[in-house]
Amino acid sequence: MAIDPDDLRACLRAFRDECDSRWQPVSEPIDGDVVLLRSGRYASHCGIFVKDLVGGAVAHCERGCGVVVAPRRRLPALGYQHQSFYRWRD
């Protein structure tokens, strides 16, 4: 499904629909799990969980910067107060 990344409403709908049908929520993420990031009520950004020595990090794209890797503990300071983790259902 192609989604215009500038259409926030379409992105939010896609997050909701995909997570409900194909992804299993997990409480303890492992390498490669998807991380949905929220700064408000709805998920609006996603990344990939990367296990490391400081409790994990999230690789994600920031407009104007490209791919960045942020330690999990720093995500709230970057405006992402809530994170949820999902694993692809086999």
N, C-alpha and C positions, 0 to 999 in steps of 0.2 A: 504494500500500500504506500503510495507516494503522498507525502504531506508537506505542505509549504511550511518551513520552519518559522516563518514570520507570522503565521496564523495561529496565535496562541490558543484560541478555542479549539481548533482542529488538533493541535498537539495534545491538549488536555484530554480530549475525547479519545485519542489514540492510546495514551497512557492508560486510561481507565479500561478501555475495551481489551487491550492486549494483556494487561495484568490480570484481569478477571478470567481470561480463558486459557492462556498458555504458560503462565508463570506461577511458580509456587513460592509463596512468601517464606522466608527463612529468618531466623533470629541470629544465627551465627554465620556470617558470610564467609565464603572461601574465594580463592582467586577466580576471577571471571564472572562472579555474580553481578547482576545489574543492580545499581543503586539509584532509586528514585529520590530526588531531592526536592524539598518543598520549602518555600519561604513564607507561604501563607497556607490557605486551606487545601489547595490542590498541588499535585506534583507538577513541576514546570521545567525540570531539568533532569538529565540522567547521566550516569557515568558507569564505569566498570570498577569493581572492587579489586584492589591489589594488596595482598598480604605483605606486610613488612615488619620491621622490628618495633615499630611504635604503635602497634594496635591496628594497623591497616591504613590504607589510603584509597583515594578515589581519583581515577584518571578520567578527565572530562574535558570538553572543549569550551573555551571561553571566547566569545566574539572579540576579535581584535588581538587575541593572544595566541590562539591555537590550542593545542593540547597541553593541559597542565595536570600535575599530580599534587593533590592536597591531602595532607594527613587527615584522617577521619576526625580527630579531635579539633581540628581547625575549621571544619565546615560551618559551624554556627557563626564564627567570626566573619565568614565570607557571605553570610546572609542565608545560609541553608540550615535553618533550625531543626528540621525534621528529615530523617532519612529512613527509607525502608528498603529491604534487600529481597531480591527475587532470584530464583534459579529456574532455568528452563525445564519444563516437564518432559521427561523422556517417554 
